[in-house]
Amino acid sequence: MYSEIHNITEDLVFSQVDQICDSIKKEESGGICTCPQCRRDAACYVLNRTPAHYIVSNRGVARAEQETLEKQQKAADIAVLVYEALKRVAHNRREATDHAKKDENAADPMTPVYNIPTIVGRLFNGINFEPFAGVKVELHREGNLSLMKDRNWQNPYNLVVNTGGTFTFWPQPIPADKEGQRNTFEYSIRVQMPGFETLNHYFKIPVLSEASAAKSYSMARTFKLPDLYMFPPGGDENIGLA
C-alpha cells in the first residue's frame, strides 16, 4: 500500500554524500574515509538532521523540481552537513569495519530467501526490575550464534545504559527453494552473567519466503519478544517458548 511513498530528501542526501566523497577520494584528502560504511554513517547523520520531503507520484517530483531556489538552498545546507558528518565519522570510525573493503551488499544475489525480521526484546533484573546494562545477549539458531544480516548488526549484543535494556538482532536471510513458501524457524536468546541463573528463552518465527533478500531495515518487519528477566540462583527461571 505504501510502497509508492518516497522521501526525495534521501535521494538528495545520498547524491551529495557520493559526490563529496568521490571528490575527497580524487583529491586524496587526508583523514577522511570514503568507504561504503562511512558513507552510510554520514548519510544517517545528515538525514537525522534534515526534514523529510515525501511524494507519492511523478507529479510530486515535478513540483519539487520547479522549486528551484528552495532546492538549491537545501542542497547547500545538506552539503555543509555532509562535510560535518564526514569529519565526525572520521573521528569515530567503526573499529570492526574493514574500511578498505568494497561494499559487500552491492552484489546480493537475486535468489529466493526467508527474510527473518528484526528481533527486538528487553532484559531486566528480576530482583529490582531495572533494565540491564553492560550485559551481552546472544541469539542462537541450531546450537550456534546466529549470523547477522551485515556487519552493522552485532551478535552478541552488548546492552548499554541509554537503551533501557533493549537488544536487537537482524538475522541473515535463509535460502528458500522458491518464493511464497511458508516455514517456521527456531531461535533462542541466551544470557550468562555472574550472580544470576543462565537465561535461555526459546521462540519460533513464522516466515514467508520472498524473491530476494531485503535491502534495508523496516520497522514494519519486526518480531517483538516478551520482556525477559534474570534471577539469582534458586530464584524464578525465565525459560519459555514464544
N, C-alpha and C positions, 0 to 999 in steps of 0.2 A: 504493500500500500504506500509506503513512504520512500521507496527506492528512488523516486524521481526528484525528491528534495535534495538540493545541492547547496553547499556553502561555498560560494565563489571566493570568499576570503582565503580559503585553503589553497585554491589554485594560485592566487597572487603570492601568498607566503611561500609556497613550495617553489614557485618560479624564482622569487627573489633570493631564496636561500641557495638554490642551484647556481644562479647567475653570479652571486657574490662569491660563493665557494669556488666556482670554476675560475673566476678572476684571481682570487687569492692563490689558488693552486698554480696558475700560469705564472704569476709573479713570484712564486716561491716565498711568500711572506712567512717569516719565521714565527713560531709559537702558536699558529692557528691550524688545527687539524680539520681537514675537509673530508674525512672518511664518511661512509654512509650513516654510521651510528651517530657521529657528531652532528651531521646534518639533520637527522631526525630529532636529536635533543634540542638543537637550535630552533627547529620548526615548532616544536611543542612549546618552547619558551615564548616564542613570538605569538603563537595562536592563543595562548593563555592570557595575553595582554592586548589582544586585538578584537574588536567587536565582530561578530559573525554577520554575514550578509547572505541570507537564504533566498533561493529562487526555486521555482517549480517547473518552468518551461523555458523554451528558447526566447520567448518574449522578455522574460526576466533578464536574460543575458543581454538582449538588445538594449533594454533600458539602462542596464549597468554600463554598457559601452558608451551610451550617449552622455553619461555623467562624467565627461572628460576631465574637467578641472578637479572635481572631487576625487576621481580615481587617481590622478597624478599626485595629489596631496597624500592620499592614502598610501600610495606606493612609496613615496618619500619617507613617510612615517615608519612604514614597515622596514625599509632599508636601514634606518637608524636602529631599529630594534634588532634586526638580524646581526648587525655588527656587534651590538651589545651582547646578544645571545652567544655568538661565537667566542667572544672573549671570556664570558662566564663558563661556557662549556670547556674551553681550553684549560681553565684553572681548576676545573672539577671533572677531569677526564675519567671515564669509566675504566677502572683498573683491569677488569675481567675481559675487556674487549680487545681484540686484535685490530688496531686502528689502521693496519696496512692491508687488511683483508678486504676483498671485494664484497659487495652486498650479497649475502647468501640467500636473501628472499627473492632476488630478481629472477631466478630460474626455477621457481616452484613448479613441479610437473602438474599438468592438467590431467590428473587421474582421479577416479572416484575415491573418496575418503569419508570416514566418520569424523566430522569436526566436533571434537569434545569441547563443551562450553567451558568458560572460565569458572573455576570453583572458588567460592568465597565462604569464609567462616570466621568465627571469633573464638578466642581461647581465654578462659577466665580461671582465676584462683578459686577453688571450691571452698576455701576457708573464709576469705573476706569478700569474695565475689568481685574483686578488682581485675581488670584486664592485665594479662601478662606482657612483659617486655623483656628483650634480651634472651628470648627462648627460640629455639629452632624447631620449626614444624615441617614434617616430612610428608610427602604424598607418595604412596606406594601403589603399584599395579603389578600383579603376578609375582609378588615377593621381592620386587626391586623398586628403587626410586624411579618414579615416572619421569620420562623425558619431557621437557617443556617445548612449547611452540618455537621459541627462539631464545637467544642469549639474554634478552631483557627480562625474562621470567625465570626466577631462581627456584631451585628445589635442592636442599631445604630452604624454607622461607624464614628469615630472621625477623622476629617481631620487634618493632620499635615503639618508643613511648608515645609518639603523637598519632598513632593509628588505632588506639583503643582496642588492642588485642586482635585486630583484623588481619587475616592472612589470605592470600590469593594465589591461585595457580592457573596456568593455561596449558594443559597437556598437549603434547604433539598429536596431530591427526593420526588416525589409524586407517590403514589401507582397507578399501572395500572392493568387492567384486564388480559392483555396478551401482549406479545412482538409484536412490529410492528404497534401499534395504533398511530394515529395522533391526537393531541389535542393542544389547544391554552390556555395559562394561562395569566391572567391579573395581573399586578403588578403596584405599584406606588412608586415614590420617594417623600418623604415629608421632608421639612426642615423648621424649625422655628427659627428665630433669631431676637432679639430686633432691631428696626430701619428698618426692612425690611418686605415686604409682605411675608406671608407664601407661600412657593413654593410647588405645587403639580404637579408632572409630571406623567401622566398615559401612560402605554405602554403594549403591548402584545408580548408574546414569543411563537412561534410555536415549538412543541417538538414531537419527535417520541419515543415511549416507547421502552425500552431495557430490556434484560433478567434479569439484576441485577443492583444495584447501582454502580456508578463509584467509584473506589477506590482512584484515585489520580487526582489532578488538571492538566488540559491540556490547554495550550494557544490556541489550535485549537478549543476549545469548549468555546467560549466567545460571549456574546451579548453586543455590544457596544452602549451606549446611545449617543444622540447628546449632545453637551456642554450645560449646564444649567446655567442660570443667575438669580440672585436675585436683586430686585429693592426696593427702599423705597416706603412707602405708596403713592398711586396715580400715580406711575410710570408704566412702561410696566409690564405686567404679563407674566409669563412663565408657562402656564398650557397647556399641549399638550398631544397628543396621538400618540405614535410611531407606 
